[in-house]
Amino acid sequence: MALIIGGSTLAVIGAVVSFIYFLQPWRTCPDDDASAGCPMLPDDAAILTAAMIVTVLATAMAVVGTASRKRHSD
């Protein structure tokens, strides 16, 4: 059960962080009115990459936890 809850929680957090860093609402640039049109800084790209990796791994963890729980309940 801990794998399911932990994996799901981490997946949601990772997805939210990824979405926020993808949109970059805090960024401003002189060439474009939309913040999403501004280039991403290297540190922001590293955080986005890490959040995406956490999302994928946490989703896999939740799936494994669900499969394991179903297997043991049979």
Secondary structure as UniProt FT lines:
FT   HELIX           2..23
FT   TURN            25..26
FT   TURN            30..31
FT   HELIX           35..37
FT   HELIX           42..73
//
